[in-house]
């Protein structure tokens, strides 16, 4: 639930941002995000930064509209 709340405020975040800001281990964030993705709550996007690809975890827009209404 923490990850969904965080993403509802920030829309998208990297693994490092999620683990640092929520004080969770990277493995806990990865497993939670994969479960949330399988349920359709979040999606993955790719960001190219400094020559490296980083995965962005973004909240599903239809789920975000459902939360805000």
Secondary structure, 3 states (H helix, E strand, C coil): CHHHHHHHHHCEEEHHHHHHHHCCCHHHHHHHHHHHHHHCCEEEEEEEECCEEEEEEEECHHHHHHHHC
